Amino acid sequence: MKLVESFKVMHKSVEKISIRYASDMRRINYVTPTSYLELLTTYKNVMKEKKKELFDATNRLKNGLDRLIDANI
């Protein structure tokens, strides 16, 4: 549930900063439901990538330990 709150805070922060950006820089940055969905999709992709990296590192460690055990016998 904390993750959902974090995403809401991030999205609302971008909305607030976009208003300031528009007044300071005279450029408009649109914050839409689609941009919120892009945030969720990006998070999901990064999590998937990091999970794979962790899985690969775990496998490398396990294989290394297995080889050390085999060499000790």
C-alpha positions as CSV (number, residue, x, y, z in Angstrom):
1,M,0.0,0.0,0.0
2,K,2.9,2.3,0.7
3,L,4.1,1.9,-2.9
4,V,0.7,3.1,-4.2
5,E,1.0,6.2,-2.0
6,S,4.5,6.9,-3.3
7,F,3.3,6.8,-6.9
8,K,0.5,9.2,-6.1
9,V,2.9,11.6,-4.3
10,M,5.3,11.5,-7.3
11,H,2.5,12.1,-9.8
12,K,1.1,15.0,-7.8
13,S,4.6,16.5,-7.3
14,V,5.1,16.5,-11.1
15,E,1.7,18.3,-11.5
16,K,2.7,21.0,-9.0
17,I,6.2,21.5,-10.5
18,S,4.7,21.6,-14.0
19,I,2.6,24.6,-12.9
20,R,5.7,26.4,-11.6
21,Y,7.6,25.4,-14.8
22,A,4.8,26.9,-16.9
23,S,4.9,30.2,-15.1
24,D,8.8,30.4,-14.9
25,M,9.8,29.0,-18.2
26,R,6.6,29.7,-20.2
27,R,6.5,26.1,-21.3
28,I,3.7,23.7,-20.7
29,N,4.3,20.2,-19.5
30,Y,1.1,18.1,-19.5
31,V,0.6,15.6,-16.7
32,T,-2.0,13.1,-17.8
33,P,-3.4,9.7,-16.7
34,T,-1.2,8.2,-19.5
35,S,1.9,9.7,-17.9
36,Y,0.9,8.0,-14.6
37,L,0.5,4.7,-16.4
38,E,3.9,5.2,-18.0
39,L,5.3,5.7,-14.5
40,L,3.8,2.4,-13.4
41,T,5.0,0.6,-16.6
42,T,8.5,1.9,-16.2
43,Y,8.6,0.8,-12.5
44,K,7.4,-2.6,-13.5
45,N,10.1,-3.0,-16.2
46,V,12.8,-1.8,-13.8
47,M,11.6,-4.3,-11.2
48,K,11.6,-7.1,-13.7
49,E,15.1,-6.2,-14.8
50,K,16.5,-6.0,-11.3
51,K,14.8,-9.3,-10.3
52,K,16.5,-11.0,-13.3
53,E,19.9,-9.4,-12.3
54,L,19.4,-10.7,-8.7
55,F,18.4,-14.1,-10.0
56,D,21.5,-14.3,-12.2
57,A,23.8,-13.1,-9.4
58,T,22.4,-15.7,-7.1
59,N,22.9,-18.4,-9.7
60,R,26.5,-17.3,-10.3
61,L,27.2,-17.4,-6.5
62,K,25.5,-20.9,-6.2
63,N,27.6,-22.3,-9.1
64,G,30.8,-20.8,-7.7
65,L,30.0,-22.4,-4.3
66,D,29.2,-25.7,-5.9
67,R,32.6,-25.7,-7.7
68,L,34.4,-24.9,-4.5
69,I,32.6,-27.8,-2.7
70,D,33.5,-30.1,-5.6
71,A,37.1,-29.0,-5.6
72,N,37.3,-29.6,-1.9
73,I,36.2,-33.3,-2.2
